């Protein structure tokens, strides 16, 4: 099937982008799409040359033209005779915003915007899973949740009826911008926690940033009633709450836990089984189910489908067995809230245990405070050893020693940690890995596999 024409004539694009200069308009052909990647551009698409942190798209214009680009949007003149139109603009990122806004309005899918300090990606994946039987769904790839990721996702829209967008931020104003270009019909906020404090200053700053995209008229908001900050939101006319209390639009009551599952009752009626001991995931489940119910799907069917969901555990409380030793890899990301929740689960294991703790990043001026604060939960979790790595984690080491916990050791490489575990851990021991993504703590397991 031929792709739908998005831009029929150059005047249409000129009104949209307001370029400072255009050339070779004689060669204009109707535009069937836009691409940011010269490697995957398709015949008839326009190429937007973005200057990124590590690569400059202007270097790949020739490649894009060779692969069939029908037009180029750039912010500097390119020598050569390419025989396709060039639109020069002051800022190709601003051009990207205008194009993305145009496509979102032209295609007009039902849009969900999902943000929060934790649980965004999980909620996005669950919501997509729940909606797929009822609609064609497009969502961000993994955690591509910044302007480039959201923009790339919207540029990929074809005939999907539902668009699910994870919206991320680490500085003020990003969520509002992403909200403006994606224009969500329903906005979901999971939690407000101490994350990205380097750019957002404090919890109040996190709260104000995360809810900023809910300010547009007519949006439906799905919010966590159990969150201290989110339950204060009162400016949205259409708010749907999830949480533990019966006053919520969707509530979950914890029933029991065994070695493999956490069991809940939804609306005191439908049994939901989480195949994990970490019952904190229930908030993501509730947010996703409430979002799907607003699309018109019956709650009973949603709970039944959720009970068949395959939870991705890669780097999130992932259990790996190596030579009789159990590793729990929770090193996909780390912040004070997720660390405390994970330790609450680890505490239940009656084994000999080693904690490997890497830096929690982007905590700004609160970094020392939050790393020292971890010491109390580490001690309560009865680890036989605590191994730290990273500049910030060294403050945890210092605080543990101040509290007379002597079995803490600081390391400067994954190899040193792997060697320590190899020498100390016996069959039946448990190793817990937790740190921010950049700490790459999974390398400890890779070294031990060798």
C-alpha positions in Angstrom: 0.0 0.0 0.0 1.3 3.4 -0.9 2.1 5.7 2.0 -0.1 8.6 2.7 1.2 11.9 1.4 1.9 14.2 4.3 3.0 17.4 2.5 1.5 18.0 -1.0 3.4 21.2 -2.1 6.4 23.2 -0.9 4.2 26.2 0.1 2.6 24.0 2.7 6.0 23.1 4.2 7.1 26.8 3.9 4.2 27.9 6.1 5.0 25.2 8.6 8.7 25.8 8.9 9.1 29.5 8.0 12.6 28.8 6.5 15.2 31.5 6.1 16.2 30.2 2.7 15.0 27.6 0.2 16.7 26.2 -2.9 15.9 23.9 -5.9 12.1 24.0 -5.4 11.8 22.9 -9.0 12.5 19.4 -7.8 9.9 19.3 -5.1 7.8 16.1 -4.9 5.0 15.3 -2.4 6.5 14.2 0.9 5.4 10.8 2.3 7.3 11.0 5.6 10.2 12.4 7.5 13.3 10.7 8.9 16.1 11.6 11.3 18.3 8.7 10.3 20.1 8.6 7.0 20.6 4.8 7.4 16.9 3.9 7.4 15.4 6.7 5.3 12.9 5.5 2.7 12.3 6.7 -0.8 10.1 9.8 -0.8 10.8 10.9 2.8 12.4 14.2 3.8 15.6 14.1 5.8 15.9 16.4 8.9 19.6 17.1 9.7 20.0 17.4 13.5 23.2 18.4 15.2 23.4 16.1 18.2 25.8 15.7 21.1 27.9 13.0 19.4 26.9 13.2 15.7 26.0 15.9 13.2 23.2 14.9 10.8 24.5 17.4 8.3 27.4 15.0 7.6 25.0 12.4 6.4 23.0 14.4 3.9 24.7 12.8 0.9 23.9 9.4 2.3 20.3 10.3 2.8 20.0 11.7 -0.7 21.6 8.5 -2.2 19.0 6.4 -0.3 16.0 8.3 -1.8 15.5 11.4 0.4 13.2 13.8 -1.6 14.0 16.9 0.5 16.4 18.1 3.2 15.7 20.3 6.2 19.0 21.7 7.5 20.4 24.7 9.4 23.4 25.4 7.2 24.1 25.5 3.5 25.4 22.3 1.9 27.6 22.6 -1.2 26.8 20.4 -4.2 24.1 19.7 -6.7 21.7 17.2 -5.2 18.7 17.9 -7.4 16.3 17.9 -4.4 14.9 20.9 -2.5 16.7 22.3 0.6 14.9 24.2 3.3 17.4 26.1 5.6 16.1 27.0 9.0 17.6 28.6 12.1 17.2 25.5 14.2 16.4 22.0 13.0 15.1 21.0 16.4 12.5 23.7 16.3 11.7 22.5 12.7 11.3 18.9 14.1 8.8 20.2 16.7 6.7 21.9 14.1 6.7 18.8 11.8 5.9 16.4 14.7 3.0 18.7 15.8 1.7 18.7 12.3 1.8 14.9 11.9 0.2 14.2 15.3 -2.7 16.5 14.4 -3.0 15.1 10.8 -3.0 11.5 11.9 -5.0 12.2 15.0 -4.6 8.9 17.0 -5.7 8.6 20.6 -2.6 9.7 22.6 -1.5 8.6 26.0 1.3 10.6 27.7 3.1 8.7 30.5 5.5 10.3 32.9 6.6 10.0 36.6 9.8 9.5 38.5 9.6 5.7 38.3 7.6 3.1 36.4 7.1 5.0 33.1 8.5 2.3 30.8 6.8 -0.5 32.6 3.4 1.3 32.5 3.9 2.1 28.8 4.6 -1.6 28.0 1.7 -2.8 30.1 -0.8 -0.3 28.5 0.3 -1.3 25.0 -0.2 -5.0 25.9 -3.7 -4.3 27.2 -4.8 -2.2 24.3 -3.5 -4.4 21.4 -6.5 -6.6 21.1 -8.7 -3.6 20.6 -6.5 -1.2 18.5 -3.4 -0.8 16.5 -0.8 0.6 18.9 2.5 2.5 18.4 4.7 3.3 21.4 8.3 4.6 22.1 11.1 2.1 21.6 12.4 1.1 25.1 13.2 4.4 26.9 13.4 6.8 24.0 11.5 9.4 25.9 13.2 12.7 25.1 12.5 15.1 22.2 14.4 12.9 19.8 12.7 9.7 21.0 9.2 11.1 21.1 9.7 12.9 17.8 11.0 9.8 16.1 8.0 7.8 17.4 5.5 10.3 16.1 7.3 10.5 12.7 6.8 6.7 12.5 3.0 7.0 12.8 1.1 5.2 10.0 -2.4 4.0 10.5 -2.2 3.3 14.3 -5.3 4.3 16.3 -3.4 4.6 19.6 -0.1 6.3 20.3 1.5 5.6 23.7 4.3 8.0 24.6 6.6 7.8 27.6 7.7 11.4 28.4 11.1 11.8 30.2 12.9 14.8 31.6 16.0 15.8 33.5 15.6 19.6 33.3 12.8 22.1 33.7 10.5 22.6 30.7 11.0 19.3 28.9 7.7 17.7 29.9 5.8 20.8 28.9 7.4 20.8 25.5 6.8 17.1 25.0 3.2 17.6 26.0 2.8 20.5 23.5 4.1 18.4 20.6 2.3 15.1 21.5 -1.0 16.7 22.8 -2.1 13.7 24.9 -5.8 12.9 25.3 -4.9 11.1 28.5 -2.0 11.9 30.8 -0.6 9.3 33.3 1.7 10.2 36.2 3.0 7.3 38.2 5.1 8.7 41.1 6.9 11.8 42.3 10.2 10.8 43.8 13.8 12.1 44.3 15.0 11.6 40.7 16.9 14.0 38.4 17.4 16.5 41.2 20.5 17.8 39.5 18.2 19.6 36.9 15.0 19.8 38.9 16.4 21.0 42.2 14.0 19.3 44.7 10.9 17.2 45.0 8.7 20.3 44.5 10.6 20.9 41.2 10.1 17.3 40.2 6.3 17.6 41.0 5.9 20.8 39.0 7.8 19.5 36.0 5.9 16.1 35.9 2.4 17.6 36.0 3.1 20.5 33.6 1.7 18.6 30.6 -1.7 18.2 32.4 -2.4 21.9 32.2 -4.0 21.8 28.7 -7.9 21.9 28.6 -9.8 18.7 28.1 -7.0 16.2 29.1 -7.9 13.3 31.2 -5.5 12.7 34.1 -4.7 9.3 35.6 -2.9 9.9 39.0 -1.6 7.9 41.9 -3.6 8.7 45.0 -1.0 7.0 47.2 1.7 9.5 46.2 2.1 12.4 48.6 2.5 15.0 45.9 0.1 13.7 43.2 -2.9 13.6 45.5 -2.6 17.4 45.8 -3.4 17.9 42.1 -6.7 19.8 41.9 -6.5 21.8 38.7 -7.6 19.1 36.3 -11.3 18.8 35.6 -11.1 15.1 34.7 -9.0 13.1 37.2 -9.1 9.3 37.6 -7.3 8.0 40.6 -5.6 4.7 41.3 -4.3 3.4 44.6 -5.1 1.3 47.7 -8.2 3.1 49.0 -11.7 2.4 48.0 -12.2 6.1 47.2 -10.0 5.5 44.1 -11.5 4.9 40.7 -9.4 1.7 40.6 -8.2 0.3 43.8 -6.1 -2.8 44.7 -6.1 -4.7 48.0 -3.1 -6.8 48.8 -4.1 -10.3 49.8 -1.0 -12.5 50.2 2.5 -13.2 49.1 4.4 -16.5 48.5 7.9 -17.2 47.2 6.9 -16.4 43.6 3.8 -14.3 43.6 2.1 -11.2 45.1 -1.7 -11.5 44.9 -4.2 -8.6 44.9 -7.9 -8.1 44.6 -9.0 -5.4 42.2 -12.2 -3.5 43.2 -12.7 -6.3 45.8 -13.8 -8.5 42.9 -11.1 -9.5 40.4 -8.0 -11.6 41.5 -4.7 -10.3 40.1 -1.5 -12.2 40.4 1.9 -10.5 40.1 4.5 -13.2 39.4 7.1 -11.5 41.7 7.7 -10.6 45.4 8.0 -7.0 44.5 4.4 -5.9 45.1 5.3 -2.3 44.2 4.6 -3.1 40.6 0.9 -3.0 41.3 0.9 0.8 40.8 2.1 0.4 37.2 -0.5 -2.3 36.7 -3.3 -0.1 38.0 -2.2 2.9 36.0 -2.2 0.8 32.8 -5.5 -0.9 33.5 -7.2 2.4 34.3 -5.8 3.9 31.1 -7.1 1.0 29.1 -10.5 1.2 30.8 -10.8 4.8 29.7 -10.5 3.5 26.1 -13.6 1.5 26.8 -12.3 -2.0 27.7 -14.1 -3.9 30.5 -12.1 -4.1 33.7 -12.7 -7.9 34.2 -11.2 -8.6 30.8 -8.2 -6.3 31.6 -7.4 -8.1 34.8 -7.7 -11.5 33.0 -5.3 -10.3 30.3 -2.9 -8.8 32.8 -2.7 -12.2 34.5 -1.1 -13.5 31.3 1.4 -10.6 30.9 5.0 -11.6 30.6 7.0 -9.3 32.9 10.4 -8.2 31.5 13.0 -8.6 34.2 16.1 -7.5 32.3 17.9 -5.4 34.9 14.8 -5.1 37.1 14.9 -7.5 40.0 16.1 -10.1 37.5 17.1 -13.4 39.1 20.2 -15.2 37.6 21.8 -18.4 38.9 25.6 -18.7 38.6 27.3 -21.8 40.0 24.9 -22.2 42.9 24.9 -18.5 43.7 21.8 -16.4 43.1 22.1 -12.9 41.6 19.3 -10.4 41.8 20.2 -7.8 39.2 18.3 -4.6 39.8 20.9 -2.4 38.1 18.8 -1.1 35.2 18.4 2.2 37.2 18.5 3.5 40.8 17.1 6.3 42.9 16.4 6.5 46.6 12.8 5.3 46.2 13.5 2.3 44.0 16.5 1.3 46.2 14.4 1.3 49.4 11.6 -0.7 47.7 14.1 -3.3 46.4 15.8 -3.7 49.7 12.4 -4.4 51.3 12.2 -7.4 49.0 15.8 -8.6 49.5 15.2 -8.4 53.3 12.9 -11.4 53.0 15.6 -13.8 51.8 17.0 -15.8 54.6 20.3 -16.4 52.8 23.8 -15.1 53.3 23.9 -12.0 51.1 26.3 -9.5 49.5 25.1 -6.1 48.3 26.9 -4.5 45.4 26.0 -0.8 45.4 26.8 1.7 42.6 26.2 5.4 42.4 22.6 6.8 42.2 23.2 9.6 39.7 21.5 12.9 38.9 20.7 13.7 42.6 22.4 17.1 42.5 23.2 18.7 45.8 21.2 16.0 47.6 23.5 13.2 46.4 25.6 12.9 49.6 22.5 13.0 51.8 20.7 10.2 49.9 23.7 7.9 49.6 24.3 8.2 53.4 20.6 7.6 54.1 20.9 4.2 52.4 23.0 3.0 55.2 20.1 2.3 57.6 18.3 0.1 55.0 21.5 -1.7 54.2 22.0 -2.6 57.8 18.3 -3.6 58.3 18.7 -6.0 55.3 21.3 -8.1 57.1 23.9 -8.2 54.3 27.1 -10.1 55.2 29.1 -7.7 53.0 28.4 -4.4 51.3 30.6 -3.6 48.3 30.4 0.0 46.9 31.7 1.4 43.7 31.6 5.0 42.4 32.3 8.5 43.8 28.9 8.9 45.4 28.6 5.4 46.8 31.8 6.1 48.8 29.6 8.3 51.1 27.5 5.2 51.8 30.7 3.4 52.7 31.7 6.2 55.1 28.3 6.3 56.8 28.2 2.5 57.3 31.5 2.7 59.0 30.2 5.5 61.2 27.3 3.2 62.2 29.8 0.5 63.1 29.1 -1.7 60.1 32.6 -3.0 59.3 31.9 -5.4 56.4 31.8 -2.7 53.8 34.5 -2.3 51.1 34.9 0.3 48.4 36.2 -0.7 45.0 37.3 1.0 41.8 36.6 -1.6 39.2 34.1 -4.3 38.3 37.0 -6.8 38.2 37.9 -6.2 41.8 34.2 -6.7 42.9 34.0 -9.9 40.8 37.2 -11.2 42.4 35.8 -10.5 45.9 32.6 -12.3 45.2 34.4 -15.2 43.6 36.5 -15.6 46.8 33.8 -15.1 49.4 30.4 -16.3 48.0 29.5 -19.9 48.5 26.7 -22.1 47.1 23.4 -20.8 48.4 24.5 -17.1 48.7 22.6 -14.2 47.2 24.2 -11.3 45.5 22.2 -8.1 45.0 23.3 -5.6 42.3 21.8 -2.0 42.4 23.0 1.2 40.8 22.3 3.7 38.0 22.5 2.5 34.4 25.8 4.2 33.8 27.4 2.1 36.6 27.0 -1.0 34.4 26.9 -3.4 37.4 25.8 -6.3 35.2 29.5 -6.4 34.2 30.2 -8.1 37.5 28.0 -11.0 36.5 29.6 -11.1 33.0 33.0 -11.3 34.6 32.0 -14.1 36.9 30.4 -16.1 34.0 33.9 -16.2 32.4 
